[in-house]
Amino acid sequence: MELSDIRREYTRGGLRRNDLPDEPLSLFDKWLKQAIEANLTDPTAMTVATVDEDGQPYQRIVLLKHFDKDGFVFYTNLGSRKALHLSNNAKISLHFPWHPIERQVHITGQAEKLSKLEVMKYFASRPKESQIAAWASKQSSRLSARGVLEGKFFELKQKFANGEVPLPTFWGGYRVRVNSIEFWQGGENRLHDRFLYSLEDDNWSVERLAP
């Protein structure tokens, strides 16, 4: 089969302007809950896109850990490639690809570092093995072999076997302050429904976009 022949119809229903709330977070909350109830694999997984100093875009998958009116939160190594990009250009894009329920959500905004208190609170809630892994991995750096990483993890696991794992100074998180949120619902005959919420002077405007 040719790649160009792979396609399917989107038949789960549409999204209408009259069904939209005045602000987007309540709709995002509803869609996320429905993605979880549908037993999607990693419903909180989102693509995070950043741009380096030469204008080259990069994408990777991270997990959403919290959201509210103040923004969308994720955690990472502060020496990672994404963190280095954000230190030069705080503009960021998030994308939730909920393919099995024929939905997507795309978010644009500005990333800002979380406070140390917020980071410490979340780090303490992680499983101990995940805490140790944060210490073991110098994210985005080059590795000669997987064994080097596993050896470092085992060494640290023994070191912290009988005590708490402290918060690494190089580990933190970001809150994405939202500028826009687009909701995409698959439609029959490729007539998809797209609505774009844009934040202007603390007020949300909404427009329908052509598919």
Kinemage of the C-alpha trace (Angstrom):
@kinemage 1
@onewidth
@group {chain A} dominant
@subgroup {mainchain}
@vectorlist {calphas} color= white
{ca met a 1} P 0.000 0.000 0.000
{ca glu a 2} L 1.193 3.486 -0.842
{ca leu a 3} L 1.448 5.980 1.987
{ca ser a 4} L -0.722 8.339 -0.035
{ca asp a 5} L -3.510 5.737 0.061
{ca ile a 6} L -3.702 5.629 3.872
{ca arg a 7} L -6.703 7.604 5.069
{ca arg a 8} L -9.831 7.258 7.160
{ca glu a 9} L -13.078 9.105 7.649
{ca tyr a 10} L -13.778 11.157 10.773
{ca thr a 11} L -17.282 10.317 11.924
{ca arg a 12} L -17.501 11.043 15.649
{ca gly a 13} L -19.429 14.283 15.289
{ca gly a 14} L -18.807 17.975 14.904
{ca leu a 15} L -18.144 21.054 16.994
{ca arg a 16} L -20.532 23.989 16.684
{ca arg a 17} L -20.121 27.629 17.664
{ca asn a 18} L -23.240 27.578 19.839
{ca asp a 19} L -21.723 24.763 21.926
{ca leu a 20} L -18.572 26.721 22.820
{ca pro a 21} L -18.052 28.383 26.221
{ca asp a 22} L -16.921 32.002 26.445
{ca glu a 23} L -13.470 30.920 27.601
{ca pro a 24} L -11.434 27.893 26.467
{ca leu a 25} L -10.250 26.290 29.725
{ca ser a 26} L -13.596 24.724 30.564
{ca leu a 27} L -13.726 23.126 27.120
{ca phe a 28} L -10.134 21.898 27.465
{ca asp a 29} L -10.998 20.435 30.868
{ca lys a 30} L -14.016 18.643 29.376
{ca trp a 31} L -12.025 17.259 26.447
{ca leu a 32} L -9.144 16.109 28.669
{ca lys a 33} L -11.557 14.293 30.988
{ca gln a 34} L -13.164 12.621 27.978
{ca ala a 35} L -9.730 11.571 26.677
{ca ile a 36} L -8.982 10.007 30.073
{ca glu a 37} L -12.395 8.295 30.215
{ca ala a 38} L -11.782 6.911 26.719
{ca asn a 39} L -8.678 5.146 28.101
{ca leu a 40} L -6.358 6.802 25.614
{ca thr a 41} L -2.689 5.973 26.016
{ca asp a 42} L -1.002 8.899 27.790
{ca pro a 43} L -3.892 11.391 27.527
{ca thr a 44} L -1.762 14.072 29.209
{ca ala a 45} L 1.073 13.691 26.679
{ca met a 46} L 1.694 16.821 24.653
{ca thr a 47} L 4.145 17.866 21.993
{ca val a 48} L 6.263 20.799 23.151
{ca ala a 49} L 7.802 22.897 20.388
{ca thr a 50} L 10.637 25.369 20.935
{ca val a 51} L 13.016 27.246 18.628
{ca asp a 52} L 16.784 27.509 18.907
{ca glu a 53} L 18.834 30.678 18.392
{ca asp a 54} L 19.148 29.914 14.648
{ca gly a 55} L 15.373 29.624 14.220
{ca gln a 56} L 15.409 25.813 13.998
{ca pro a 57} L 12.225 24.338 15.565
{ca tyr a 58} L 12.418 21.266 17.811
{ca gln a 59} L 9.618 19.093 19.170
{ca arg a 60} L 9.401 16.484 21.913
{ca ile a 61} L 6.729 14.778 24.038
{ca val a 62} L 6.300 15.740 27.695
{ca leu a 63} L 3.470 15.214 30.177
{ca leu a 64} L 1.100 17.944 31.322
{ca lys a 65} L 1.139 18.037 35.123
{ca his a 66} L -1.286 20.847 35.930
{ca phe a 67} L -3.353 23.554 34.284
{ca asp a 68} L -5.527 26.419 35.439
{ca lys a 69} L -6.291 30.012 34.446
{ca asp a 70} L -2.625 30.878 34.994
{ca gly a 71} L -1.311 28.383 32.449
{ca phe a 72} L -0.152 24.862 31.602
{ca val a 73} L 2.621 23.262 33.673
{ca phe a 74} L 5.360 20.756 32.821
{ca tyr a 75} L 8.695 19.786 34.421
{ca thr a 76} L 12.132 19.166 32.934
{ca asn a 77} L 15.898 19.299 33.409
{ca leu a 78} L 16.927 22.959 33.278
{ca gly a 79} L 20.000 21.992 31.272
{ca ser a 80} L 17.949 20.264 28.582
{ca arg a 81} L 17.749 21.478 25.019
{ca lys a 82} L 14.193 22.747 25.479
{ca ala a 83} L 15.212 24.725 28.575
{ca leu a 84} L 18.179 26.273 26.754
{ca his a 85} L 15.882 27.283 23.899
{ca leu a 86} L 13.397 28.861 26.303
{ca ser a 87} L 16.146 30.860 27.996
{ca asn a 88} L 16.696 32.652 24.663
{ca asn a 89} L 13.136 32.606 23.332
{ca ala a 90} L 10.253 32.001 25.731
{ca lys a 91} L 7.711 31.527 22.941
{ca ile a 92} L 6.356 27.977 22.990
{ca ser a 93} L 3.747 25.754 21.372
{ca leu a 94} L 1.876 22.784 22.900
{ca his a 95} L -0.102 20.157 21.001
{ca phe a 96} L -2.391 17.396 22.303
{ca pro a 97} L -2.930 14.689 19.619
{ca trp a 98} L -6.020 12.768 20.735
{ca his a 99} L -6.349 10.807 17.463
{ca pro a 100} L -8.631 7.962 18.673
{ca ile a 101} L -11.376 10.454 19.590
{ca glu a 102} L -10.629 12.580 16.497
{ca arg a 103} L -9.548 15.667 18.403
{ca gln a 104} L -6.539 17.927 18.679
{ca val a 105} L -5.760 20.958 20.840
{ca his a 106} L -3.030 23.442 19.930
{ca ile a 107} L -1.769 26.086 22.351
{ca thr a 108} L 0.626 29.000 21.899
{ca gly a 109} L 2.095 31.102 24.681
{ca gln a 110} L 5.067 32.228 26.711
{ca ala a 111} L 6.956 29.940 29.092
{ca glu a 112} L 8.124 31.112 32.501
{ca lys a 113} L 10.034 29.195 35.159
{ca leu a 114} L 8.148 27.862 38.150
{ca ser a 115} L 9.065 28.930 41.663
{ca lys a 116} L 11.374 26.678 43.684
{ca leu a 117} L 8.502 25.952 46.078
{ca glu a 118} L 6.284 24.703 43.244
{ca val a 119} L 9.108 22.529 41.910
{ca met a 120} L 9.957 21.088 45.334
{ca lys a 121} L 6.315 20.216 45.997
{ca tyr a 122} L 5.990 18.303 42.740
{ca phe a 123} L 9.415 16.642 42.973
{ca ala a 124} L 8.519 15.281 46.426
{ca ser a 125} L 5.378 13.678 44.965
{ca arg a 126} L 7.289 11.688 42.320
{ca pro a 127} L 8.160 7.996 42.792
{ca lys a 128} L 11.627 7.596 44.279
{ca glu a 129} L 12.961 5.927 41.131
{ca ser a 130} L 11.840 8.928 39.074
{ca gln a 131} L 13.561 11.266 41.522
{ca ile a 132} L 16.780 9.275 41.170
{ca ala a 133} L 16.459 9.253 37.381
{ca ala a 134} L 16.360 13.062 37.439
{ca trp a 135} L 19.769 13.000 39.129
{ca ala a 136} L 21.176 10.298 36.850
{ca ser a 137} L 20.317 11.877 33.511
{ca lys a 138} L 22.014 14.986 32.191
{ca gln a 139} L 19.199 15.497 29.723
{ca ser a 140} L 20.072 16.087 26.046
{ca ser a 141} L 23.813 15.457 26.619
{ca arg a 142} L 25.580 12.804 24.504
{ca leu a 143} L 26.015 9.282 25.908
{ca ser a 144} L 28.629 6.759 24.819
{ca ala a 145} L 26.395 3.829 25.816
{ca arg a 146} L 23.176 3.081 27.710
{ca gly a 147} L 25.251 1.243 30.301
{ca val a 148} L 26.727 4.567 31.446
{ca leu a 149} L 23.258 5.873 32.275
{ca glu a 150} L 22.175 2.635 33.963
{ca gly a 151} L 25.386 2.546 35.986
{ca lys a 152} L 24.844 6.085 37.234
{ca phe a 153} L 21.245 5.269 38.157
{ca phe a 154} L 22.320 2.175 40.128
{ca glu a 155} L 25.046 4.150 41.908
{ca leu a 156} L 22.568 6.844 42.974
{ca lys a 157} L 19.942 4.292 43.944
{ca gln a 158} L 22.402 2.839 46.446
{ca lys a 159} L 23.424 6.303 47.644
{ca phe a 160} L 19.815 7.310 48.396
{ca ala a 161} L 18.638 3.868 49.510
{ca asn a 162} L 18.029 4.856 53.116
{ca gly a 163} L 17.032 8.490 52.791
{ca glu a 164} L 15.128 11.107 50.871
{ca val a 165} L 16.248 12.192 47.424
{ca pro a 166} L 17.005 15.933 47.432
{ca leu a 167} L 15.809 18.235 44.673
{ca pro a 168} L 18.543 18.668 42.042
{ca thr a 169} L 19.515 22.295 41.474
{ca phe a 170} L 19.320 21.645 37.710
{ca trp a 171} L 15.715 20.371 37.728
{ca gly a 172} L 12.626 22.553 37.459
{ca gly a 173} L 9.521 23.348 35.514
{ca tyr a 174} L 7.640 25.861 33.378
{ca arg a 175} L 4.240 27.456 33.268
{ca val a 176} L 2.983 28.309 29.796
{ca arg a 177} L 0.989 31.546 29.841
{ca val a 178} L -1.539 31.077 27.073
{ca asn a 179} L -1.977 33.419 24.101
{ca ser a 180} L -4.215 31.161 22.022
{ca ile a 181} L -5.935 27.778 22.117
{ca glu a 182} L -7.268 26.015 19.019
{ca phe a 183} L -9.733 23.127 19.219
{ca trp a 184} L -9.898 20.712 16.261
{ca gln a 185} L -12.675 18.163 15.830
{ca gly a 186} L -12.552 15.744 12.900
{ca gly a 187} L -15.405 15.969 10.398
{ca glu a 188} L -16.726 13.886 7.516
{ca asn a 189} L -15.327 14.529 4.021
{ca arg a 190} L -12.396 16.384 5.615
{ca leu a 191} L -14.716 19.218 6.667
{ca his a 192} L -13.144 19.437 10.093
{ca asp a 193} L -14.260 21.926 12.735
{ca arg a 194} L -11.627 24.332 14.044
{ca phe a 195} L -12.134 27.107 16.564
{ca leu a 196} L -9.397 29.476 17.697
{ca tyr a 197} L -9.576 31.280 21.042
{ca ser a 198} L -7.254 34.305 21.261
{ca leu a 199} L -6.528 36.308 24.407
{ca glu a 200} L -6.712 40.060 23.886
{ca asp a 201} L -6.569 42.486 26.838
{ca asp a 202} L -7.640 39.742 29.267
{ca asn a 203} L -10.660 38.900 27.082
{ca trp a 204} L -11.132 35.839 24.913
{ca ser a 205} L -12.278 36.130 21.305
{ca val a 206} L -13.202 33.057 19.240
{ca glu a 207} L -13.148 32.500 15.491
{ca arg a 208} L -13.954 29.553 13.252
{ca leu a 209} L -11.060 28.524 10.984
{ca ala a 210} L -11.319 26.746 7.653
{ca pro a 211} L -10.128 23.105 7.849
